[in-house]
């Protein structure tokens, strides 16, 4: 049996693969179910970006908080939110993560440190600063992470948060998931100083760029900046260059993308394929072990869809519950 | 200066100096706008030397977009620049872009390639030039993290030196210098690569975030040159037994955590802002063309600061120093020669003086 060259045990590597595969199959299934008209509202799918969310969030515990985006399913799954509750939520059913009243863009589970997906672009950054300030007062080494896309990084809230985090030396990490498109607008057109690392530098924060489609690159870089934040080193920015396999939203015709771009991404920069090749080529995990996970994940997703469809809708009486949080 | 039909290539890596060393060691971050300013200064120099056309590598990281905006601004201000053409290539935002751009510049017949980046970017350009069998020289400017190979130099001066060579004012013999490489071969060429400065054998066995900064994983360092003044893993050799950039041979340094194996502990600046103690078990000169076999069973080869090639106990890894591998524009010699020969002089009667200036000769 070859020795394991990776910075995670075999058991942890299998968990990582399961998480990434769960995100992928969750999104692939939503793509199909949404096109059938089964799902109310909008969904924005995370497929293709799994290594980014997983590589970062596998460093966190439940006491660490994250603020997600409109494209938040991957963050939820990687942060440990129950897949069945997520599916019910997206189907708008009772028993969902927010009892079916939030939908795709408002999934939250405070018990897991998941403060919520967010339909407002750039709105997660100040929330994460608040969570980081609380963590600083609690002084238990907890941190907060906010995710933002390349488009939302132009929002004032994001830039103000970089400043605040720098001034207060908050244990917060700004993750820019750079998939190249702000909705349908190319980054080249819409971002005046196109390096997100430069934006951090403008506020005195260190920033780094990694290949967001390589789990081990994300894992290692995130590990360093998270450790730094936990130890009082303050905020930093992590730009993950990644790719989305689907449109901005489901139903997006994607006429703005060059021909063959998605096919090429699926064939050559699929983070799941990369991960599988890395761990199997070193003989740490067998293809059969990965296939077994694939099967069990498919069964989990199928089960979650069946239960979501069978679950009841919220009632009129549910309108007045969960409006305010009790402390 | 007389107009020239020669063309120059510029490969500016938009994402150099972006790795993890900014977080762990306060390494600097050269902002995109500053990189564009460096390119604009190069273009000014090339224009002053009479060069009319420059090929550039495109990117999707904002550098090309900002350069185009600034060139429009400069055009409005009636400043003189060469025509800038971006290569018609698919941008992947990986090192493949550098390979592709280098190849296309060779095909376009550029006289020289100016490279902006760190050691890794320069390595990528040279690797592709060697693959193409090209003798096109490069001129390096430091915009990376570990900058042992490219020079910390004002880009205006580098642009002038390249212009002197590209326009034929200086010949290859007068303007260019030979450089060494380290050649890595796994299983007698099954996989191979090169390094311009350092090939480091590490006990890490995955590529991950690429940068090398954990000294406990270092096993050995093979160096083309070792300058006590440089930053990075080559500083280990530079502080043990300096080897000149143009001197024959290289240096192999063997590292050990085992106190019984250690001959000495060396304090070395292995990255910007990172000074570490390294246990040295042995070091030896690397004569050219003599293969050194790596004894470590399983690890990764880092080339010019980035983990690149993993190997296991079944692989045979050899490291060989090669001399006269590729050319660089020797900026110092170019400018000294140009000054000695009066290449920037002109007759007072024909000299173009700034508006409002008068000649008192």
Interface residues (C-beta under 8 A of the other chain):
Chain A: X2 X3 X5 X6 X7 X180 X187 X188 X189 X191 X192 X193 X194 X195 X197 X198 X201 X206 X207 X208 X209 X210 X211 X214 X216 X217 X219 X220 X221 X224 X225 X228 X236 X239 X241 X278 X282
Chain B: X14 X15 X18 X19 X20 X22 X23 X24 X26 X29 X31 X32 X33 X60 X61 X62 X63 X64 X65 X66 X93 X94 X204 X205 X206 X207 X208 X209 X210 X298 X310 X312
